[in-house]
Amino acid sequence: MVDGFVVNKITWQKAGRVTKPGRYMFTFGWLTVTSDDLDVWERYPDASFTLIEVASDADAPDEFRLGTFDIAESSRDHADHEP
């Protein structure tokens, strides 16, 4: 928790290993995944992204996009050995 806010993160596995950019419904709301986000997950499969809430209508389900990401040590090692 940072200054009263919970920082939520999501991994590719928790996102169902989506393979196409798009808008996906999860238990926490809608998540928009871009091709750039997928590029990161393809290169670093264990990377975790911060969920960024996007302003939406008060009556609509919550909307999120992916923000900054952390790369797990195992992903760094894997990327270092790619041709």
Sequence and secondary structure as in RCSB ss.txt:
>XXXX:A:sequence
MVDGFVVNKITWQKAGRVTKPGRYMFTFGWLTVTSDDLDVWERYPDASFTLIEVASDADAPDEFRLGTFDIAESS
RDHADHEP
>XXXX:A:secstr
 BTTB   EEETTTTTT  S EEEEETTEEEEE HHHHHHHHH TT EEEEEEE   TTS  EEEEEEEE  HHH
HHHHHT  
